[in-house]
Amino acid sequence: MFDLGTSFLASVARDPNAVAIVDGDTRLSYRQWFGKISSLVASFDRVGLKPGDHVLTVLQNRWEAATVYWACQLAGLVITPINWRAKADELDFCIEDSEACALVYQDVSREAVADSKLAAGLQRIGVGLPGAGGAFAFEDLIAADAEEAVARVSAEAWSIMLYTSGTTSKPKGVPRRHRAERAAAIAHVAQNLYGRFERTLGVMPLYHTMGVRSLIAMSVIGGTFVCLPRYDSKQALSLLENEKITNLYLVPTLYHDLIHHSDFAQANISSVRKLGFAGASMTDGLLKKLDAIFKPDLFVNHYGSSEVYTCTIDQNPLAKPGSAGRAGINQNIRVVRLGASSASELAKTDEEGEIIALLAGDEAFEGYWRRPEADAKAIRDGWYFTGDTGFADADGDLFVTGRVDDMIITGGENVSPVEIESCLSLHPAVSEVAVVGLADEKWGKIVAAFVKRNAPVSEEDLEQYCRSSGLANFKRPRRFVFVESIPKSPVGKLLRRLLVAGEYQSETSPPNAA
């Protein structure tokens, strides 16, 4: 298999004049972009970086970040992107843990770099920061004279190291090889039926597996990656129309924000023909709204992770709402009993258990970065234990119900938050909803629903709605809390732990209140 550097060289040769990347007024063809990437590779050599070194990046989705990505692939460097919102202590953890040799940052991450205890010991590159003390200017590095870069490592070399979110413990590094990354991108193209010269909205962060996959996938098909450095629904709608975006690959939260923006009704979205989502389950209500509004040629539910990019794919999620489909073309999955110690302890049909994925798959990782205790917990019998709960129905379709840690045990019964959220999401007055278990002396935990309203509705109304929907009695919320917003991570994942901890803002006034 090609390494990613060779893969990009093939893209340049195949479609030299196709538009590769757009970022504001910056618009580069593959040939033009390759020239700048080659200069950066040569500059990496001049500052002493060598194959295998980790390059930590703290950047938003801008063309410079994508340029650093491809330069690292050609130079054999291991790009290690982290959230541009990282604080100094988080930055220091990643610098030390990855043993990074260089750091690339911009204005939004400048303060964290300045406050970092370890950043000063690295080769530093500032993007859009002329004269930053002790740092090379990115603009100078890409202007340097250079011969065309060549790929320096094989498909077996490390390509990237992503960090897990670290919501319950220190973030874990997930190193992935060139071959696994390219296999994941090829599968992404195939499973989303992308054609040549597709145009995607590059808004999922390049420190997240969805963002990286979009970037590589576009290069494979001579497509265009249209940068949106920080999500804003108004800007996103403008780009959909002006850049003739053909496909969207987003987390459900961003879809929600997009279609509920005041400008949406006037926006021209006719160029968008393919929708894909990942990162979290999509409620039935949002699924139906998106299908009715976009009328896409293809609507794909992609379930995966940083560790194993694709677990399952459903190319027709409306046919069986809630289903994540079946194993992707590079994967095999199982559902084992909750608490299973081996991959052979299979759950029964419709029995909720833990989802596991075969590590022999082409897209899979091989273990965490220097975390043997995490490997021992997650890897058994050649399978990756995802920590996600779900079940397979009689047709063999997978339903992802949440995280093992999110499971609500109330009165001895297991309750999945996702099922209740999907039910409540169909109520016309519910804009967003998140369900958690709150401590209770009698039941152990009670089911609590945190609701963001878009129209007047009472707790009694929602209680009656749950009853009439057929939701089992033990699953119905015993408490409803109306909130101003649902807490989420930077990539749109629900942060249930904040609701459990009481870190939310209660609604100040009901919708349409006098």
VEXDREN-2710 file (C-alpha; in Angstrom, 1 decimal):
% VEXDREN-2710
k/r/px/py/pz
1/MET/0.0/0.0/0.0
2/PHE/1.1/3.6/-0.6
3/ASP/2.4/5.6/2.3
4/LEU/0.5/8.9/2.6
5/GLY/3.3/10.9/1.1
6/THR/3.3/8.8/-2.0
7/SER/-0.5/9.0/-2.0
8/PHE/-0.4/12.8/-2.1
9/LEU/2.3/12.8/-4.8
10/ALA/0.0/10.6/-6.9
11/SER/-2.9/13.1/-6.4
12/VAL/-0.7/15.9/-7.6
13/ALA/0.3/14.0/-10.7
14/ARG/-3.3/12.9/-11.4
15/ASP/-5.1/16.3/-10.8
16/PRO/-2.4/19.0/-10.7
17/ASN/-4.8/21.8/-11.6
18/ALA/-7.8/20.8/-9.4
19/VAL/-8.5/23.0/-6.5
20/ALA/-7.1/21.3/-3.4
21/ILE/-7.8/23.7/-0.6
22/VAL/-9.7/26.9/0.1
23/ASP/-9.3/29.1/3.1
24/GLY/-10.8/32.5/2.8
25/ASP/-8.9/34.3/0.0
26/THR/-6.4/31.4/-0.2
27/ARG/-7.2/29.0/-3.1
28/LEU/-4.5/26.5/-4.1
29/SER/-4.4/23.8/-6.8
30/TYR/-2.7/20.6/-6.0
31/ARG/0.4/21.7/-7.9
32/GLN/0.5/25.1/-6.2
33/TRP/0.0/23.5/-2.8
34/PHE/2.7/20.9/-3.4
35/GLY/5.2/23.7/-4.0
36/LYS/4.5/25.2/-0.5
37/ILE/4.5/21.7/1.1
38/SER/7.9/21.0/-0.5
39/SER/9.3/24.2/0.9
40/LEU/8.1/23.3/4.4
41/VAL/9.6/19.8/4.1
42/ALA/13.0/21.4/3.2
43/SER/12.6/23.8/6.2
44/PHE/11.9/20.9/8.5
45/ASP/15.2/19.5/7.4
46/ARG/17.0/22.8/8.1
47/VAL/15.7/23.0/11.7
48/GLY/16.9/19.5/12.3
49/LEU/13.8/17.4/12.3
50/LYS/14.1/13.8/11.2
51/PRO/11.8/10.9/10.4
52/GLY/10.0/9.5/13.5
53/ASP/10.1/12.9/15.4
54/HIS/6.8/14.1/16.8
55/VAL/5.5/17.5/15.7
56/LEU/2.9/18.8/18.0
57/THR/0.4/21.2/16.5
58/VAL/-2.1/23.5/18.2
59/LEU/-4.0/24.9/15.3
60/GLN/-7.5/25.6/14.0
61/ASN/-8.7/24.3/10.6
62/ARG/-6.7/26.6/8.4
63/TRP/-4.8/25.9/5.2
64/GLU/-1.5/26.1/7.1
65/ALA/-2.6/23.3/9.4
66/ALA/-3.4/21.1/6.4
67/THR/0.0/22.1/4.9
68/VAL/1.8/21.0/8.1
69/TYR/-0.1/17.7/8.0
70/TRP/1.0/16.8/4.4
71/ALA/4.6/18.0/5.0
72/CYS/4.9/15.7/8.0
73/GLN/3.6/12.8/5.9
74/LEU/6.2/13.4/3.2
75/ALA/9.0/14.0/5.7
76/GLY/8.2/11.0/7.8
77/LEU/7.4/13.1/10.9
78/VAL/4.6/12.0/13.2
79/ILE/2.1/14.8/13.4
80/THR/0.5/15.0/16.8
81/PRO/-2.4/17.5/16.7
82/ILE/-4.1/18.6/19.9
83/ASN/-7.1/20.9/20.7
84/TRP/-6.3/24.5/19.9
85/ARG/-8.1/25.4/23.2
86/ALA/-5.6/23.4/25.3
87/LYS/-4.3/25.1/28.4
88/ALA/-0.6/25.3/29.3
89/ASP/-0.7/22.3/31.6
90/GLU/-2.5/20.2/29.0
91/LEU/0.1/21.3/26.4
92/ASP/2.9/20.3/28.7
93/PHE/1.4/16.9/29.3
94/CYS/1.3/16.2/25.6
95/ILE/4.8/17.6/25.0
96/GLU/6.2/15.3/27.6
97/ASP/4.1/12.3/26.8
98/SER/4.8/12.4/23.0
99/GLU/8.4/13.5/23.4
100/ALA/7.7/16.1/20.8
101/CYS/10.6/17.8/19.0
102/ALA/8.7/20.7/17.5
103/LEU/5.6/22.8/18.1
104/VAL/3.4/24.7/15.6
105/TYR/1.0/27.2/17.0
106/GLN/-1.1/30.3/16.2
107/ASP/-2.7/33.3/17.8
108/VAL/-5.4/31.4/19.6
109/SER/-2.9/29.1/21.2
110/ARG/-0.1/31.7/21.8
111/GLU/-1.0/32.3/25.5
112/ALA/-0.9/28.6/26.3
113/VAL/2.5/28.3/24.6
114/ALA/3.8/31.3/26.5
115/ASP/2.7/29.8/29.8
116/SER/4.0/26.4/29.0
117/LYS/7.0/25.1/31.0
118/LEU/8.2/22.9/28.2
119/ALA/7.4/24.6/24.9
120/ALA/10.6/26.8/25.0
121/GLY/12.7/23.7/24.7
122/LEU/11.2/22.8/21.3
123/GLN/11.7/24.0/17.8
124/ARG/8.7/26.4/17.5
125/ILE/6.9/27.6/14.4
126/GLY/4.4/30.4/14.6
127/VAL/1.6/30.6/12.1
128/GLY/0.6/34.2/11.4
129/LEU/2.8/35.4/14.2
130/PRO/5.7/37.4/12.6
131/GLY/8.4/38.2/15.1
132/ALA/7.2/35.7/17.7
133/GLY/10.2/35.4/20.1
134/GLY/12.3/32.4/19.4
135/ALA/9.9/30.9/16.9
136/PHE/10.3/30.4/13.2
137/ALA/7.7/32.2/11.1
138/PHE/5.6/29.7/9.1
139/GLU/5.4/32.2/6.3
140/ASP/9.2/32.2/5.9
141/LEU/9.4/28.4/6.0
142/ILE/7.0/27.9/3.1
143/ALA/8.8/30.7/1.0
144/ALA/12.1/28.9/1.1
145/ASP/13.6/27.6/-2.2
146/ALA/13.2/23.8/-2.4
147/GLU/13.2/20.9/-4.8
148/GLU/10.0/18.9/-5.0
149/ALA/9.7/16.8/-1.9
150/VAL/9.8/13.0/-2.1
151/ALA/8.2/10.5/0.2
152/ARG/10.8/9.2/2.8
153/VAL/9.1/6.5/4.7
154/SER/7.1/3.3/4.0
155/ALA/3.5/2.5/4.7
156/GLU/4.7/0.9/7.9
157/ALA/5.9/4.1/9.5
158/TRP/3.9/6.0/12.1
159/SER/1.8/8.8/10.5
160/ILE/-0.1/10.5/13.2
161/MET/-0.8/10.3/16.9
162/LEU/-4.2/11.6/18.1
163/TYR/-5.1/12.0/21.7
164/THR/-8.3/10.7/23.3
165/SER/-10.5/13.2/25.0
166/GLY/-9.4/12.3/28.5
167/THR/-12.8/12.9/30.0
168/THR/-12.3/10.4/32.8
169/SER/-8.5/10.1/32.9
170/LYS/-5.3/11.5/31.3
171/PRO/-5.6/11.6/27.5
172/LYS/-4.1/8.5/25.8
173/GLY/-2.0/8.8/22.6
174/VAL/-3.3/6.7/19.7
175/PRO/-0.5/6.3/17.2
176/ARG/-1.5/5.1/13.7
177/ARG/0.5/3.9/10.7
178/HIS/0.4/5.3/7.2
179/ARG/-1.2/2.2/5.9
180/ALA/-4.0/2.3/8.5
181/GLU/-4.7/5.9/7.8
182/ARG/-4.8/5.5/4.0
183/ALA/-7.0/2.4/4.3
184/ALA/-9.4/4.3/6.5
185/ALA/-9.6/7.1/3.9
186/ILE/-10.1/4.7/1.0
187/ALA/-12.9/3.1/2.9
188/HIS/-14.4/6.5/3.7
189/VAL/-14.5/7.3/0.0
190/ALA/-16.1/4.0/-0.8
191/GLN/-18.6/3.9/2.0
192/ASN/-19.8/7.5/1.3
193/LEU/-19.8/7.0/-2.5
194/TYR/-17.6/10.0/-3.1
195/GLY/-16.9/10.8/-6.7
196/ARG/-14.1/12.8/-8.2
197/PHE/-13.8/16.4/-7.4
198/GLU/-16.1/16.4/-4.4
199/ARG/-16.0/19.4/-2.2
200/THR/-16.3/19.1/1.6
201/LEU/-16.7/21.5/4.4
202/GLY/-13.4/21.1/6.4
203/VAL/-14.8/22.0/9.8
204/MET/-14.3/18.9/11.9
205/PRO/-11.1/19.6/13.7
206/LEU/-7.8/18.3/12.3
207/TYR/-7.0/17.0/15.8
208/HIS/-10.0/14.7/15.5
209/THR/-10.2/11.6/13.4
210/MET/-13.2/12.9/11.4
211/GLY/-11.3/16.0/10.3
212/VAL/-8.2/14.0/9.3
213/ARG/-10.3/11.5/7.4
214/SER/-12.0/14.2/5.4
215/LEU/-8.7/15.8/4.5
216/ILE/-7.1/12.5/3.2
217/ALA/-10.3/11.4/1.5
218/MET/-10.5/14.6/-0.6
219/SER/-6.9/14.2/-1.7
220/VAL/-7.6/10.7/-2.9
221/ILE/-10.3/11.9/-5.3
222/GLY/-8.9/15.2/-6.4
223/GLY/-11.4/16.9/-4.1
224/THR/-11.5/20.3/-2.4
225/PHE/-11.1/20.8/1.4
226/VAL/-12.9/24.1/2.3
227/CYS/-11.5/25.3/5.6
228/LEU/-13.7/26.7/8.3
229/PRO/-11.3/27.4/11.2
230/ARG/-13.9/27.6/13.9
231/TYR/-17.5/26.4/13.5
232/ASP/-20.0/29.2/12.9
233/SER/-23.4/28.4/11.4
234/LYS/-23.6/31.7/9.5
235/GLN/-20.2/31.2/7.9
236/ALA/-20.9/27.5/7.2
237/LEU/-24.1/28.4/5.3
238/SER/-22.2/31.0/3.3
239/LEU/-19.5/28.4/2.4
240/LEU/-22.1/25.8/1.4
241/GLU/-23.6/28.2/-1.1
242/ASN/-20.5/30.1/-2.4
243/GLU/-18.1/27.1/-2.5
244/LYS/-20.8/24.6/-3.8
245/ILE/-20.1/22.1/-1.1
246/THR/-21.2/18.6/-2.3
247/ASN/-20.9/16.6/1.0
248/LEU/-21.0/17.2/4.7
249/TYR/-19.4/15.0/7.3
250/LEU/-20.3/16.4/10.8
251/VAL/-21.3/15.5/14.3
252/PRO/-25.0/15.7/15.0
253/THR/-24.6/18.8/17.1
254/LEU/-23.3/20.8/14.2
255/TYR/-26.2/19.6/11.9
256/HIS/-28.6/20.7/14.6
257/ASP/-27.0/24.2/14.9
258/LEU/-26.9/24.5/11.1
259/ILE/-30.5/23.9/10.4
260/HIS/-31.8/25.9/13.3
261/HIS/-29.8/29.1/12.4
262/SER/-31.9/32.1/11.4
263/ASP/-30.2/32.3/8.0
264/PHE/-30.9/28.7/7.1
265/ALA/-34.3/29.3/5.4
266/GLN/-32.7/31.7/2.9
267/ALA/-29.5/29.6/2.3
268/ASN/-29.0/27.8/-1.0
269/ILE/-28.0/24.3/0.0
270/SER/-28.8/22.6/-3.3
271/SER/-25.2/21.5/-4.0
272/VAL/-25.1/19.3/-0.9
273/ARG/-26.0/15.8/-2.1
274/LYS/-24.4/13.6/0.5
275/LEU/-24.6/13.7/4.3
276/GLY/-22.6/11.7/6.8
277/PHE/-22.4/11.9/10.6
278/ALA/-20.3/10.3/13.3
279/GLY/-19.0/11.0/16.7
280/ALA/-22.3/10.5/18.5
281/SER/-25.7/9.0/18.0
282/MET/-28.3/11.1/16.1
283/THR/-31.7/11.4/17.6
284/ASP/-34.7/10.2/15.4
285/GLY/-36.1/13.8/15.4
286/LEU/-32.9/15.3/13.9
287/LEU/-32.5/12.4/11.5
288/LYS/-35.9/13.0/10.0
289/LYS/-35.5/16.8/9.8
290/LEU/-32.2/16.5/7.9
291/ASP/-33.6/14.0/5.4
292/ALA/-36.7/16.2/4.8
293/ILE/-34.6/19.4/4.4
294/PHE/-31.7/18.2/2.3
295/LYS/-33.3/15.2/0.5
296/PRO/-29.8/13.8/0.1
297/ASP/-28.8/11.1/-2.4
298/LEU/-27.0/9.4/0.4
299/PHE/-27.2/9.6/4.2
300/VAL/-24.5/7.7/6.1
301/ASN/-24.3/6.9/9.8
302/HIS/-20.7/6.1/10.5
303/TYR/-19.8/4.6/13.9
304/GLY/-16.1/4.4/14.8
305/SER/-13.3/5.8/17.0
306/SER/-9.8/7.1/16.9
307/GLU/-8.6/3.6/17.7
308/VAL/-10.6/1.8/15.0
309/TYR/-11.7/4.4/12.5
310/THR/-14.7/2.4/11.0
311/CYS/-16.6/-0.1/13.1
312/THR/-20.0/0.0/11.3
313/ILE/-21.7/1.9/8.4
314/ASP/-25.4/2.4/7.7
315/GLN/-26.1/3.9/4.3
316/ASN/-29.8/4.2/5.0
317/PRO/-30.3/5.2/8.6
318/LEU/-33.9/6.2/8.1
319/ALA/-34.9/2.7/7.2
320/LYS/-34.2/1.6/10.8
321/PRO/-33.8/4.7/13.0
322/GLY/-31.1/4.2/15.6
323/SER/-29.3/1.5/13.7
324/ALA/-25.5/2.0/13.1
325/GLY/-25.7/-0.7/10.4
326/ARG/-23.1/-3.4/9.9
327/ALA/-19.4/-3.7/9.9
328/GLY/-17.4/-1.5/7.5
329/ILE/-15.5/-3.0/4.6
330/ASN/-12.3/-3.2/6.7
331/GLN/-13.8/-4.5/9.9
332/ASN/-15.5/-7.3/11.9
333/ILE/-17.4/-6.5/15.0
334/ARG/-19.1/-8.4/17.9
335/VAL/-21.2/-7.6/20.9
336/VAL/-20.1/-9.4/24.1
337/ARG/-21.8/-9.6/27.4
338/LEU/-21.3/-6.6/29.8
339/GLY/-18.3/-7.4/31.9
340/ALA/-17.0/-10.1/29.5
341/SER/-13.4/-11.0/30.0
342/SER/-12.9/-12.5/26.6
343/ALA/-14.1/-12.0/23.0
344/SER/-15.9/-15.3/23.0
345/GLU/-18.5/-14.3/25.6
346/LEU/-21.1/-13.3/23.0
347/ALA/-24.3/-11.4/23.9
348/LYS/-27.6/-12.8/22.6
349/THR/-29.6/-11.1/19.9
350/ASP/-31.1/-7.9/21.3
351/GLU/-29.1/-8.3/24.5
352/GLU/-27.2/-5.1/25.4
353/GLY/-23.5/-5.6/25.8
354/GLU/-20.1/-4.1/24.9
355/ILE/-19.1/-3.6/21.3
356/ILE/-15.7/-5.0/20.3
357/ALA/-13.8/-4.7/17.0
358/LEU/-11.2/-7.0/15.4
359/LEU/-7.7/-5.5/15.5
360/ALA/-6.7/-7.4/12.4
361/GLY/-8.8/-4.9/10.4
362/ASP/-6.8/-2.6/8.0
363/GLU/-7.9/0.5/9.8
364/ALA/-7.1/-0.5/13.4
365/PHE/-4.6/0.8/15.8
366/GLU/-2.1/-1.5/17.5
367/GLY/-2.2/-0.1/21.0
368/TYR/-1.9/3.1/23.0
369/TRP/1.3/5.1/23.2
370/ARG/3.2/3.8/26.2
371/ARG/0.1/2.9/28.2
372/PRO/0.4/-0.8/28.9
373/GLU/-2.4/-0.6/31.5
374/ALA/-4.8/0.9/29.0
375/ASP/-3.8/-1.8/26.4
376/ALA/-4.5/-4.5/29.0
377/LYS/-8.0/-3.1/29.6
378/ALA/-8.9/-2.4/26.0
379/ILE/-7.2/-5.2/24.0
380/ARG/-8.0/-8.9/24.5
381/ASP/-7.8/-11.9/22.3
382/GLY/-6.9/-9.7/19.3
383/TRP/-10.0/-7.6/19.8
384/TYR/-10.5/-3.9/20.8
385/PHE/-13.0/-3.5/23.6
386/THR/-14.5/-0.1/22.7
387/GLY/-16.2/0.8/26.0
388/ASP/-19.4/1.4/23.9
389/THR/-22.6/-0.4/24.7
390/GLY/-25.0/-1.7/22.1
391/PHE/-26.9/-4.7/20.8
392/ALA/-27.4/-6.6/17.5
393/ASP/-30.9/-7.2/16.3
394/ALA/-32.3/-10.3/14.6
395/ASP/-31.1/-8.9/11.2
396/GLY/-27.6/-8.4/12.4
397/ASP/-27.7/-4.6/12.5
398/LEU/-25.9/-2.9/15.4
399/PHE/-27.5/-0.4/17.7
400/VAL/-25.1/1.8/19.7
401/THR/-26.7/2.7/23.0
402/GLY/-24.0/4.7/24.8
403/ARG/-20.9/4.1/26.9
404/VAL/-20.4/1.5/29.5
405/ASP/-19.8/4.3/32.0
406/ASP/-23.0/6.1/31.0
407/MET/-25.3/3.1/31.6
408/ILE/-28.0/4.0/34.2
409/ILE/-28.7/1.2/36.7
410/THR/-32.0/2.1/38.3
411/GLY/-33.7/-0.4/40.7
412/GLY/-31.5/-3.1/39.3
413/GLU/-32.5/-2.4/35.6
414/ASN/-30.1/-1.3/32.9
415/VAL/-31.3/1.8/31.1
416/SER/-29.6/3.3/28.0
417/PRO/-29.7/7.2/27.8
418/VAL/-29.8/7.1/24.0
419/GLU/-33.1/5.3/23.8
420/ILE/-34.8/7.9/26.0
421/GLU/-33.1/10.8/24.2
422/SER/-34.4/9.5/20.8
423/CYS/-37.9/9.3/22.2
424/LEU/-38.0/12.8/23.7
425/SER/-36.3/14.3/20.6
426/LEU/-39.4/13.6/18.6
427/HIS/-41.5/16.0/20.7
428/PRO/-41.9/19.2/18.7
429/ALA/-41.1/21.4/21.7
430/VAL/-37.8/19.7/22.4
431/SER/-34.8/21.3/20.8
432/GLU/-32.1/19.2/22.5
433/VAL/-32.1/16.6/25.2
434/ALA/-29.5/14.7/27.3
435/VAL/-30.3/11.9/29.8
436/VAL/-28.2/10.9/32.8
437/GLY/-28.5/8.9/36.0
438/LEU/-28.7/10.9/39.2
439/ALA/-28.0/9.4/42.6
440/ASP/-31.1/8.3/44.5
441/GLU/-31.3/6.7/48.0
442/LYS/-34.0/4.3/47.0
443/TRP/-33.3/3.4/43.4
444/GLY/-29.5/3.8/43.3
445/LYS/-30.0/6.2/40.4
446/ILE/-33.0/7.8/38.8
447/VAL/-33.4/8.7/35.1
448/ALA/-33.2/12.5/34.6
449/ALA/-33.8/14.3/31.3
450/PHE/-32.2/17.7/30.7
451/VAL/-34.2/19.5/28.1
452/LYS/-33.6/22.6/26.0
453/ARG/-37.1/23.8/24.8
454/ASN/-38.0/25.6/21.7
455/ALA/-41.6/26.1/22.6
456/PRO/-43.7/26.0/25.8
457/VAL/-43.9/22.4/27.3
458/SER/-44.3/21.3/30.9
459/GLU/-42.8/18.3/32.8
460/GLU/-46.3/16.8/32.9
461/ASP/-46.5/17.1/29.1
462/LEU/-43.2/15.3/28.6
463/GLU/-44.1/12.7/31.2
464/GLN/-47.4/12.0/29.3
465/TYR/-45.5/11.9/26.0
466/CYS/-43.1/9.3/27.3
467/ARG/-46.1/7.2/28.5
468/SER/-47.9/7.4/25.2
469/SER/-44.7/6.6/23.2
470/GLY/-44.6/3.1/24.8
471/LEU/-41.4/3.7/26.7
472/ALA/-41.2/1.1/29.5
473/ASN/-42.1/2.4/32.9
474/PHE/-38.6/1.9/34.5
475/LYS/-37.0/3.8/31.6
476/ARG/-39.2/6.9/31.9
477/PRO/-37.5/10.0/33.4
478/ARG/-38.3/10.7/37.0
479/ARG/-37.0/14.2/36.7
480/PHE/-37.0/16.8/34.0
481/VAL/-34.7/19.8/34.1
482/PHE/-35.1/22.7/31.6
483/VAL/-31.7/24.2/30.7
484/GLU/-30.4/27.0/28.6
485/SER/-28.0/24.7/26.7
486/ILE/-26.7/21.1/26.7
487/PRO/-22.9/20.9/27.6
488/LYS/-20.8/19.5/24.8
489/SER/-17.1/19.0/24.0
490/PRO/-15.4/21.0/21.2
491/VAL/-16.3/18.3/18.7
492/GLY/-20.0/18.2/19.8
493/LYS/-20.1/15.2/22.1
494/LEU/-22.5/15.3/25.0
495/LEU/-20.7/15.9/28.3
496/ARG/-23.1/13.9/30.6
497/ARG/-20.6/14.1/33.5
498/LEU/-21.2/17.9/33.7
499/LEU/-24.9/17.4/34.1
500/VAL/-24.3/14.7/36.8
501/ALA/-22.0/17.2/38.6
502/GLY/-24.6/20.0/38.4
503/GLU/-22.5/22.1/36.0
504/TYR/-25.3/23.5/33.8
505/GLN/-27.4/26.6/33.6
506/SER/-31.1/26.2/34.3
507/GLU/-33.5/27.9/31.9
508/THR/-34.0/31.5/32.9
509/SER/-37.3/32.0/31.1
510/PRO/-39.5/29.6/29.2
511/PRO/-39.8/30.0/25.4
512/ASN/-42.4/32.6/24.4
513/ALA/-42.9/33.4/28.1
514/ALA/-44.8/36.7/28.7
END
